[in-house]
Amino acid sequence: MRYSFADLVAIPEIQKILVNFQAGSGLSTEIRDLDGQVIVASSGQNRWRELHEPPFRSKQNPHSDTESFFPSKEKLSRRSEPIEGLFQYSQEIRVQDREMGLLFLGPVLHAQPDENSIRQLAHELDSDETTFLEEVKRAPVVSPEQAQGYVGFLVELIEQVSEKRLSEMLLLDNLTAAQEREAKLQRDYQELET
């Protein structure tokens, strides 16, 4: 039987982990399924979508999303930069060598933003300078190595929780199948006796 990611995790528990992680680190996170639907997110993740979607995308190159890939324990972390200086990291979540979803972390800054550059960018994007500046300033400042480390830690934690749950579900499936076989044998035996 094939299980979806939502079958393998208790969403409220994962929500609690992500919310507590954000409270401690200031970093927004979310998990999406393979269809791109958000399964669970920390409370601040909607800020990324607000900055990532128009009108904040660059008018000169609205599809510009520079991406970099980093190896992380035999996995690939991805870093995208849809807005100059703001980064988002992602890594796939795998359970028993099967991709189950993606963890996203961000937006983050790798250096303190230059206020004049942010105001100029807000002007180029036809965005309210004050709102844009506030949103960008809310993004935590972390190094690329820290961001990759956070993503790796969360993915490993979620994978271990999922693997444990999958083992329990498979054990329960096997037990149920054995009970059904036993019941069928009992019925067959009773028919033979009759």
ROSE-4610 file (N, C-alpha, C; in Angstrom, 1 decimal, always signed):
// ROSE-4610
residu = [M/M/M/R/R/R/Y/Y/Y/S/S/S/F/F/F/A/A/A/D/D/D/L/L/L/V/V/V/A/A/A/I/I/I/P/P/P/E/E/E/I/I/I/Q/Q/Q/K/K/K/I/I/I/L/L/L/V/V/V/N/N/N/F/F/F/Q/Q/Q/A/A/A/G/G/G/S/S/S/G/G/G/L/L/L/S/S/S/T/T/T/E/E/E/I/I/I/R/R/R/D/D/D/L/L/L/D/D/D/G/G/G/Q/Q/Q/V/V/V/I/I/I/V/V/V/A/A/A/S/S/S/S/S/S/G/G/G/Q/Q/Q/N/N/N/R/R/R/W/W/W/R/R/R/E/E/E/L/L/L/H/H/H/E/E/E/P/P/P/P/P/P/F/F/F/R/R/R/S/S/S/K/K/K/Q/Q/Q/N/N/N/P/P/P/H/H/H/S/S/S/D/D/D/T/T/T/E/E/E/S/S/S/F/F/F/F/F/F/P/P/P/S/S/S/K/K/K/E/E/E/K/K/K/L/L/L/S/S/S/R/R/R/R/R/R/S/S/S/E/E/E/P/P/P/I/I/I/E/E/E/G/G/G/L/L/L/F/F/F/Q/Q/Q/Y/Y/Y/S/S/S/Q/Q/Q/E/E/E/I/I/I/R/R/R/V/V/V/Q/Q/Q/D/D/D/R/R/R/E/E/E/M/M/M/G/G/G/L/L/L/L/L/L/F/F/F/L/L/L/G/G/G/P/P/P/V/V/V/L/L/L/H/H/H/A/A/A/Q/Q/Q/P/P/P/D/D/D/E/E/E/N/N/N/S/S/S/I/I/I/R/R/R/Q/Q/Q/L/L/L/A/A/A/H/H/H/E/E/E/L/L/L/D/D/D/S/S/S/D/D/D/E/E/E/T/T/T/T/T/T/F/F/F/L/L/L/E/E/E/E/E/E/V/V/V/K/K/K/R/R/R/A/A/A/P/P/P/V/V/V/V/V/V/S/S/S/P/P/P/E/E/E/Q/Q/Q/A/A/A/Q/Q/Q/G/G/G/Y/Y/Y/V/V/V/G/G/G/F/F/F/L/L/L/V/V/V/E/E/E/L/L/L/I/I/I/E/E/E/Q/Q/Q/V/V/V/S/S/S/E/E/E/K/K/K/R/R/R/L/L/L/S/S/S/E/E/E/M/M/M/L/L/L/L/L/L/L/L/L/D/D/D/N/N/N/L/L/L/T/T/T/A/A/A/A/A/A/Q/Q/Q/E/E/E/R/R/R/E/E/E/A/A/A/K/K/K/L/L/L/Q/Q/Q/R/R/R/D/D/D/Y/Y/Y/Q/Q/Q/E/E/E/L/L/L/E/E/E/T/T/T]
num = [1/1/1/2/2/2/3/3/3/4/4/4/5/5/5/6/6/6/7/7/7/8/8/8/9/9/9/10/10/10/11/11/11/12/12/12/13/13/13/14/14/14/15/15/15/16/16/16/17/17/17/18/18/18/19/19/19/20/20/20/21/21/21/22/22/22/23/23/23/24/24/24/25/25/25/26/26/26/27/27/27/28/28/28/29/29/29/30/30/30/31/31/31/32/32/32/33/33/33/34/34/34/35/35/35/36/36/36/37/37/37/38/38/38/39/39/39/40/40/40/41/41/41/42/42/42/43/43/43/44/44/44/45/45/45/46/46/46/47/47/47/48/48/48/49/49/49/50/50/50/51/51/51/52/52/52/53/53/53/54/54/54/55/55/55/56/56/56/57/57/57/58/58/58/59/59/59/60/60/60/61/61/61/62/62/62/63/63/63/64/64/64/65/65/65/66/66/66/67/67/67/68/68/68/69/69/69/70/70/70/71/71/71/72/72/72/73/73/73/74/74/74/75/75/75/76/76/76/77/77/77/78/78/78/79/79/79/80/80/80/81/81/81/82/82/82/83/83/83/84/84/84/85/85/85/86/86/86/87/87/87/88/88/88/89/89/89/90/90/90/91/91/91/92/92/92/93/93/93/94/94/94/95/95/95/96/96/96/97/97/97/98/98/98/99/99/99/100/100/100/101/101/101/102/102/102/103/103/103/104/104/104/105/105/105/106/106/106/107/107/107/108/108/108/109/109/109/110/110/110/111/111/111/112/112/112/113/113/113/114/114/114/115/115/115/116/116/116/117/117/117/118/118/118/119/119/119/120/120/120/121/121/121/122/122/122/123/123/123/124/124/124/125/125/125/126/126/126/127/127/127/128/128/128/129/129/129/130/130/130/131/131/131/132/132/132/133/133/133/134/134/134/135/135/135/136/136/136/137/137/137/138/138/138/139/139/139/140/140/140/141/141/141/142/142/142/143/143/143/144/144/144/145/145/145/146/146/146/147/147/147/148/148/148/149/149/149/150/150/150/151/151/151/152/152/152/153/153/153/154/154/154/155/155/155/156/156/156/157/157/157/158/158/158/159/159/159/160/160/160/161/161/161/162/162/162/163/163/163/164/164/164/165/165/165/166/166/166/167/167/167/168/168/168/169/169/169/170/170/170/171/171/171/172/172/172/173/173/173/174/174/174/175/175/175/176/176/176/177/177/177/178/178/178/179/179/179/180/180/180/181/181/181/182/182/182/183/183/183/184/184/184/185/185/185/186/186/186/187/187/187/188/188/188/189/189/189/190/190/190/191/191/191/192/192/192/193/193/193/194/194/194]
x = [+0.8/+0.0/+0.9/+0.5/+1.3/+0.6/+1.4/+0.8/+1.3/+0.4/+0.8/+1.5/+2.2/+2.9/+2.0/+0.8/-0.2/-0.6/-0.6/-0.9/+0.2/+1.4/+2.5/+2.8/+2.3/+2.6/+1.3/+1.4/+0.3/+0.5/-0.3/-0.2/-0.1/-0.9/-0.8/+0.6/+1.2/+2.5/+3.6/+3.5/+4.4/+4.2/+3.0/+2.6/+3.3/+3.2/+3.8/+5.3/+5.9/+7.4/+7.8/+7.0/+7.4/+7.1/+6.1/+5.8/+6.8/+7.2/+8.2/+9.6/+9.9/+11.1/+11.1/+10.0/+10.0/+10.1/+9.5/+9.5/+11.0/+11.7/+13.1/+14.1/+13.9/+14.8/+14.4/+13.1/+12.6/+12.4/+12.6/+12.6/+11.2/+10.6/+9.4/+9.6/+8.7/+8.8/+7.5/+7.5/+6.3/+6.6/+5.7/+5.8/+4.7/+5.2/+4.2/+4.3/+3.1/+3.1/+3.7/+3.7/+4.3/+3.5/+2.3/+1.5/+1.6/+2.5/+2.7/+1.7/+0.8/-0.2/+0.5/+0.2/+0.8/+0.0/+0.8/+0.3/+0.3/+1.4/+1.5/+2.5/+2.3/+3.2/+3.3/+4.4/+4.6/+3.8/+3.5/+2.6/+3.1/+4.4/+5.0/+5.2/+4.9/+5.3/+4.6/+3.4/+2.6/+3.4/+4.3/+5.1/+5.9/+6.4/+7.2/+6.4/+5.2/+4.3/+4.0/+3.8/+3.4/+4.6/+5.8/+7.0/+7.3/+7.0/+7.3/+6.4/+5.2/+4.2/+4.2/+3.6/+3.4/+2.6/+2.9/+3.7/+5.1/+5.6/+7.0/+8.0/+7.6/+8.5/+9.0/+10.2/+10.8/+10.1/+9.8/+9.2/+10.1/+11.4/+12.4/+12.5/+12.5/+12.6/+11.7/+10.4/+9.4/+9.6/+10.3/+10.5/+11.9/+12.6/+14.0/+13.9/+14.5/+14.6/+16.0/+17.0/+18.3/+18.3/+18.8/+18.8/+20.2/+20.5/+21.8/+21.4/+22.3/+22.0/+23.2/+22.9/+23.9/+23.8/+24.8/+24.7/+24.5/+23.6/+23.4/+23.0/+24.0/+23.9/+23.2/+23.8/+23.3/+22.0/+21.6/+20.4/+20.8/+19.9/+20.2/+19.3/+19.9/+19.2/+19.2/+18.1/+18.0/+17.8/+18.5/+18.4/+17.9/+16.8/+16.3/+16.3/+16.4/+16.4/+15.5/+14.2/+13.3/+13.4/+13.8/+14.0/+15.5/+16.2/+17.6/+17.8/+18.6/+19.0/+18.1/+16.9/+16.0/+16.1/+16.3/+16.5/+15.5/+15.2/+14.4/+15.1/+15.1/+15.8/+14.7/+15.0/+14.1/+14.9/+14.2/+14.8/+13.7/+13.9/+12.8/+12.8/+11.7/+11.5/+11.2/+12.1/+12.0/+11.7/+10.9/+10.6/+10.7/+11.6/+11.9/+12.2/+13.1/+13.6/+12.5/+11.4/+10.4/+10.1/+10.2/+9.9/+8.5/+8.3/+7.0/+6.5/+7.5/+7.1/+8.4/+8.2/+9.3/+9.1/+10.2/+10.3/+10.9/+10.2/+10.7/+11.0/+12.1/+12.5/+12.8/+12.3/+12.5/+11.3/+11.4/+12.6/+13.7/+14.9/+16.0/+16.9/+17.7/+18.7/+20.0/+21.0/+22.4/+23.2/+22.7/+23.4/+22.3/+22.6/+21.7/+21.4/+20.1/+19.8/+20.1/+20.5/+20.7/+19.4/+19.0/+17.7/+17.4/+18.4/+18.3/+18.0/+18.7/+18.5/+17.1/+16.6/+15.3/+14.3/+14.4/+13.5/+13.5/+14.7/+14.8/+14.1/+14.3/+13.7/+12.1/+11.7/+10.2/+9.7/+10.4/+10.0/+10.0/+11.0/+11.0/+9.9/+9.4/+8.3/+7.0/+6.9/+5.6/+5.0/+5.7/+5.2/+5.4/+4.5/+4.6/+5.9/+6.8/+8.1/+8.1/+7.2/+7.1/+6.8/+5.7/+5.3/+6.4/+7.0/+8.0/+9.2/+9.6/+10.8/+10.5/+9.3/+9.0/+9.0/+8.5/+8.5/+9.9/+10.7/+12.1/+12.9/+12.6/+13.4/+12.9/+11.8/+11.3/+12.0/+12.6/+13.4/+14.6/+14.8/+16.0/+17.3/+18.4/+19.7/+20.4/+20.7/+21.5/+22.4/+23.5/+24.4/+23.9/+24.4/+23.9/+24.1/+25.2/+25.5/+24.5/+24.1/+23.1/+21.8/+21.4/+20.1/+20.0/+21.1/+21.2/+21.2/+21.8/+21.8/+20.4/+19.7/+18.3/+17.4/+17.6/+16.7/+17.1/+18.4/+18.8/+18.3/+18.3/+17.9/+16.4/+15.6/+14.1/+13.7/+14.4/+14.0/+14.3/+15.5/+15.9/+14.9/+14.5/+13.5/+12.2/+11.7/+10.4/+10.5/+11.6/+11.8/+11.8/+12.4/+12.5/+11.1/+10.3/+9.0/+8.1/+8.3/+7.5/+7.9/+9.2/+9.6/+9.1/+9.1/+8.5/+7.0/+6.3/+4.9/+4.6/+5.4/+5.2/+5.5/+6.5/+6.7/+5.5/+5.0/+3.8/+2.6/+2.4/+1.3/+1.5/+2.7/+2.9/+2.7/+3.2/+3.0/+1.5/+0.7/-0.7/-1.4/-0.9/-1.4/-1.2/+0.1/+0.4/-0.4/-0.6/-1.4/-2.8/-3.4/-4.8/-4.9/-3.9/-4.0/-3.9/-3.0/-2.9/-4.2/-4.8/-6.1/-7.2/-7.2/-8.1/-7.9/-6.6/-6.2/-6.7/-6.4/-6.8/-8.3/-9.1/-10.5/-11.0/-10.4/-10.8/-10.5/-9.3/-9.0/-10.0/-10.4/-11.4/-12.7/-13.2/-14.4/-14.3/-13.1/-12.9/-12.9/-12.3/-12.3/-13.7/-14.5/-15.8/-16.7/-16.5/-17.2/-16.8/-15.5/-15.1/-15.7/-15.7/-16.3/-17.8/-18.5/-19.9/-20.1]
y = [-1.2/+0.0/+1.2/+2.2/+3.5/+4.6/+5.2/+6.2/+7.6/+8.6/+9.9/+10.5/+11.6/+12.3/+12.6/+13.1/+13.5/+12.2/+11.0/+9.8/+9.5/+9.9/+9.4/+10.3/+11.5/+12.4/+12.9/+13.2/+13.8/+15.3/+15.9/+17.3/+18.2/+18.1/+19.0/+18.9/+17.7/+17.6/+18.3/+18.1/+18.8/+20.3/+20.8/+22.2/+22.8/+22.0/+22.5/+22.6/+21.6/+21.6/+22.9/+23.1/+24.3/+25.6/+25.7/+26.9/+27.2/+26.1/+26.2/+26.6/+26.0/+26.3/+27.8/+28.3/+29.7/+30.6/+30.2/+31.0/+31.1/+30.0/+30.0/+30.6/+30.5/+30.9/+32.1/+32.4/+33.5/+33.1/+31.9/+31.4/+30.8/+31.2/+30.7/+29.4/+28.4/+27.2/+26.7/+25.8/+25.2/+23.9/+23.0/+21.7/+21.6/+21.3/+21.1/+19.7/+19.2/+17.9/+17.9/+16.8/+16.7/+17.5/+17.8/+18.7/+20.2/+20.5/+21.9/+22.5/+21.7/+22.1/+22.2/+23.3/+23.4/+22.5/+21.6/+20.7/+21.3/+22.0/+22.6/+23.7/+24.8/+25.9/+26.6/+27.2/+28.1/+29.4/+30.1/+31.3/+32.4/+32.5/+33.6/+33.3/+32.1/+31.7/+32.5/+32.9/+33.7/+35.0/+35.5/+36.6/+36.3/+35.1/+34.7/+34.8/+34.2/+34.2/+35.6/+36.5/+37.9/+38.6/+38.3/+38.9/+38.2/+36.9/+36.1/+36.4/+36.7/+36.9/+38.3/+38.6/+40.0/+40.7/+42.0/+42.9/+43.0/+42.1/+42.2/+41.6/+40.9/+40.3/+41.4/+41.3/+42.3/+42.5/+43.7/+44.0/+43.7/+43.9/+43.8/+42.3/+41.4/+40.0/+39.3/+39.2/+38.7/+37.2/+36.5/+35.1/+34.8/+35.8/+35.6/+34.9/+33.8/+33.1/+32.4/+33.0/+32.4/+31.2/+30.1/+28.9/+28.4/+27.9/+27.2/+25.9/+24.9/+23.6/+23.3/+22.7/+22.4/+20.9/+20.1/+18.8/+18.8/+18.0/+18.0/+16.5/+15.8/+14.4/+13.6/+13.5/+12.8/+13.4/+14.5/+15.2/+16.5/+17.1/+18.4/+19.4/+20.4/+21.6/+22.6/+23.3/+24.3/+25.7/+26.7/+28.1/+28.9/+29.6/+30.4/+31.9/+32.8/+34.2/+35.0/+34.9/+35.6/+37.1/+37.6/+39.0/+39.2/+40.1/+40.3/+40.4/+39.5/+39.6/+38.8/+38.4/+37.5/+36.1/+35.2/+33.8/+32.9/+31.8/+30.7/+29.4/+28.5/+27.2/+26.1/+25.1/+23.9/+22.6/+21.6/+20.2/+19.2/+18.2/+17.1/+16.3/+15.8/+14.9/+13.6/+12.6/+11.2/+10.3/+9.3/+8.2/+6.9/+6.1/+4.8/+5.0/+5.9/+6.2/+6.7/+7.3/+7.8/+9.3/+10.1/+11.6/+11.7/+12.4/+12.6/+14.0/+14.9/+16.4/+17.2/+18.5/+19.5/+20.4/+20.6/+21.6/+22.9/+24.0/+25.3/+26.1/+26.9/+27.7/+29.1/+30.1/+31.5/+32.3/+33.6/+34.2/+34.5/+34.5/+34.9/+35.9/+36.6/+37.5/+36.9/+37.1/+36.7/+37.9/+39.1/+40.3/+41.3/+42.2/+43.3/+44.1/+44.3/+45.0/+46.5/+47.0/+48.4/+49.1/+50.0/+50.6/+51.3/+52.0/+52.7/+51.8/+50.7/+49.7/+49.1/+48.8/+48.3/+49.3/+50.6/+51.6/+51.7/+51.6/+51.7/+50.5/+49.3/+48.1/+48.2/+48.7/+48.9/+49.9/+50.9/+51.8/+51.1/+50.3/+49.6/+48.6/+48.1/+47.1/+47.7/+49.0/+49.7/+49.3/+49.2/+48.7/+49.8/+49.8/+50.8/+50.6/+51.7/+51.6/+51.1/+51.7/+51.4/+50.0/+49.5/+48.1/+47.1/+47.4/+46.5/+46.5/+47.7/+47.8/+47.0/+47.1/+46.4/+44.9/+44.4/+43.0/+42.5/+43.2/+42.7/+42.7/+43.8/+43.8/+42.7/+42.2/+41.1/+39.8/+39.6/+38.4/+38.3/+37.1/+36.9/+37.0/+37.3/+37.3/+36.1/+35.2/+33.9/+33.7/+33.0/+32.6/+31.5/+31.3/+30.2/+28.8/+28.7/+27.4/+27.2/+28.3/+28.1/+27.7/+28.4/+28.1/+26.6/+26.2/+24.8/+23.8/+24.2/+23.4/+23.2/+24.4/+24.3/+23.4/+23.6/+22.8/+21.3/+21.0/+19.6/+19.0/+19.8/+19.3/+19.0/+20.0/+19.8/+18.6/+18.5/+17.4/+16.1/+16.0/+14.7/+14.4/+15.4/+15.2/+14.7/+15.3/+15.0/+13.6/+13.3/+12.0/+10.9/+11.1/+10.1/+9.9/+11.0/+10.8/+10.1/+10.4/+9.7/+8.2/+7.9/+6.5/+5.7/+6.3/+5.6/+5.3/+6.3/+6.2/+5.1/+5.2/+4.2/+2.8/+2.6/+1.3/+0.8/+1.7/+1.3/+1.0/+1.8/+1.5/+0.2/-0.1/-1.4/-2.6/-2.4/-3.5/-3.7/-2.6/-2.7/-3.4/-3.0/-3.6/-5.1/-5.5/-6.9/-7.7/-7.0/-7.7/-7.8/-6.8/-6.9/-8.0/-8.1/-9.1/-10.5/-10.7/-11.9/-12.3/-11.3/-11.6/-12.0/-11.4/-11.7/-13.1/-13.5/-14.8/-15.9/-15.6/-16.5/-16.6/-15.6/-15.6/-16.5/-16.3/-17.1/-18.6/-18.9/-20.3/-20.9/-20.1/-20.6/-20.9/-20.0/-20.2/-21.5/-21.6/-22.8/-24.1/-24.0/-25.2/-25.6/-24.5/-24.8/-25.4/-24.9/-25.5/-26.9/-27.2/-28.6/-29.5/-29.0/-29.8/-30.1/-29.1/-29.2/-30.2]
z = [+0.0/+0.0/+0.0/-0.8/-0.9/-0.1/+0.8/+1.7/+1.2/+1.4/+1.1/+2.3/+2.1/+3.2/+4.4/+4.0/+5.1/+5.9/+5.3/+6.0/+7.0/+6.7/+7.5/+8.7/+8.7/+9.8/+10.5/+11.8/+12.5/+12.2/+11.3/+10.9/+12.2/+13.2/+14.3/+15.0/+15.1/+15.6/+14.8/+13.5/+12.6/+12.7/+12.7/+12.8/+14.1/+15.2/+16.4/+16.3/+15.7/+15.5/+14.7/+13.6/+12.7/+13.4/+14.2/+14.9/+16.0/+16.7/+17.8/+17.1/+16.0/+15.3/+14.9/+14.4/+14.0/+15.3/+16.4/+17.6/+18.1/+17.9/+18.4/+17.4/+16.1/+15.1/+14.3/+14.3/+13.5/+12.0/+11.7/+10.3/+10.0/+8.9/+8.4/+7.6/+7.8/+7.0/+6.6/+5.6/+5.1/+4.5/+4.5/+3.8/+2.7/+1.5/+0.4/-0.1/-0.6/-1.2/-2.6/-3.3/-4.6/-5.6/-5.3/-6.3/-6.0/-5.0/-4.7/-3.7/-3.1/-2.2/-0.8/-0.1/+1.3/+2.2/+2.9/+3.8/+5.2/+5.6/+6.9/+6.8/+7.5/+7.5/+8.8/+9.1/+10.2/+10.0/+11.0/+10.8/+9.9/+9.7/+8.9/+7.5/+7.1/+5.7/+4.7/+5.0/+4.0/+3.5/+4.4/+4.0/+2.7/+2.6/+1.5/+0.2/+0.3/-0.9/-1.3/-0.3/-0.6/-1.4/-0.9/-1.6/-2.9/-3.0/-4.1/-5.3/-5.0/-6.1/-6.5/-7.7/-8.1/-7.1/-6.8/-7.6/-7.3/-6.4/-5.9/-6.8/-7.8/-8.8/-9.7/-10.1/-11.0/-12.3/-12.7/-14.0/-15.1/-14.9/-16.0/-16.3/-15.4/-15.6/-14.6/-14.9/-14.0/-13.6/-14.4/-14.2/-13.6/-13.3/-12.8/-11.4/-11.3/-10.0/-10.1/-9.6/-9.6/-8.6/-9.0/-8.1/-8.0/-6.8/-6.5/-5.9/-6.0/-5.4/-4.5/-3.4/-2.4/-1.9/-2.0/-1.4/+0.1/+0.6/+2.0/+2.4/+2.9/+3.3/+2.2/+1.1/-0.1/-0.7/-0.2/-0.8/-1.4/-2.1/-2.7/-2.1/-1.5/-1.1/-2.2/-2.3/-3.4/-2.7/-3.3/-2.8/-4.0/-3.8/-4.9/-4.4/-5.4/-5.0/-6.0/-5.8/-6.7/-6.6/-5.4/-5.3/-4.8/-5.4/-5.1/-3.6/-3.1/-1.6/-0.7/-1.2/-0.4/-0.9/+0.0/-0.4/+0.2/-0.5/+0.1/-0.2/+0.8/+0.7/+0.7/+0.0/+0.0/-0.1/+0.3/+0.2/+0.2/-0.5/-0.6/+0.7/+1.0/+2.1/+1.5/+1.9/+1.4/+2.5/+2.2/+3.2/+2.4/+2.9/+2.2/+0.7/+0.5/-0.9/-1.8/-1.3/-2.1/-1.7/-2.7/-2.5/-2.0/-0.8/-0.3/-0.3/-0.3/-0.2/-0.2/+0.0/+0.0/+1.3/+1.9/+3.0/+2.5/+2.7/+2.3/+3.6/+3.5/+4.6/+4.0/+4.6/+4.1/+4.1/+3.8/+3.2/+4.3/+3.8/+4.7/+3.9/+4.7/+4.1/+4.5/+3.7/+4.1/+4.5/+4.4/+5.0/+5.3/+6.1/+6.4/+5.2/+4.9/+3.6/+3.7/+2.5/+2.4/+2.2/+3.1/+3.0/+1.7/+1.2/-0.1/-1.2/-1.2/-2.3/-2.2/-1.0/-0.9/-1.3/-1.0/-1.4/-3.0/-3.6/-5.0/-5.6/-5.1/-5.6/-5.4/-4.3/-4.1/-5.2/-5.5/-6.6/-7.9/-8.2/-9.5/-9.6/-8.5/-8.5/-8.3/-8.3/-8.1/-6.8/-5.8/-4.5/-3.5/-2.5/-1.4/-0.7/-0.6/-0.1/+1.4/+2.2/+3.6/+3.9/+3.2/+3.4/+2.9/+1.8/+1.2/+2.2/+2.7/+3.6/+4.8/+5.4/+6.6/+6.4/+5.2/+4.9/+4.8/+4.1/+3.9/+5.2/+6.0/+7.3/+8.3/+8.1/+8.9/+8.7/+7.5/+7.1/+8.0/+8.6/+9.5/+8.6/+9.3/+8.6/+9.1/+8.1/+8.4/+7.3/+7.6/+6.6/+5.7/+4.5/+3.7/+4.4/+5.1/+5.8/+6.9/+7.6/+8.7/+8.1/+7.0/+6.4/+5.9/+5.3/+4.8/+6.0/+7.1/+8.3/+8.9/+8.9/+9.5/+8.6/+7.3/+6.4/+6.6/+6.6/+6.8/+8.1/+9.2/+10.5/+10.5/+9.9/+9.9/+9.0/+7.8/+6.9/+7.6/+8.3/+8.9/+10.1/+10.8/+11.9/+11.4/+10.3/+9.7/+9.1/+8.4/+7.8/+8.9/+10.0/+11.1/+11.7/+11.9/+12.4/+11.4/+10.1/+9.1/+8.9/+9.0/+8.9/+10.1/+11.3/+12.4/+12.2/+11.8/+11.5/+10.4/+9.4/+8.3/+8.8/+9.6/+10.2/+11.0/+11.8/+12.6/+11.7/+10.6/+9.7/+9.0/+8.5/+7.8/+8.8/+10.0/+11.0/+11.3/+11.4/+11.5/+10.3/+9.1/+7.9/+7.9/+8.2/+8.3/+9.3/+10.5/+11.5/+11.1/+10.5/+10.0/+8.9/+8.0/+7.0/+7.6/+8.6/+9.3/+10.0/+10.6/+11.3/+10.3/+9.1/+8.1/+7.5/+7.4/+6.9/+8.0/+9.2/+10.3/+10.4/+10.2/+10.2/+9.0/+7.9/+6.7/+6.9/+7.5/+7.8/+8.8/+9.8/+10.7/+10.0/+9.1/+8.4/+7.5/+6.8/+6.0/+6.8/+8.0/+8.8/+9.3/+9.7/+10.1/+8.9/+7.7/+6.6/+6.3/+6.5/+6.3/+7.4/+8.6/+9.7/+9.5/+8.9/+8.6/+7.5]
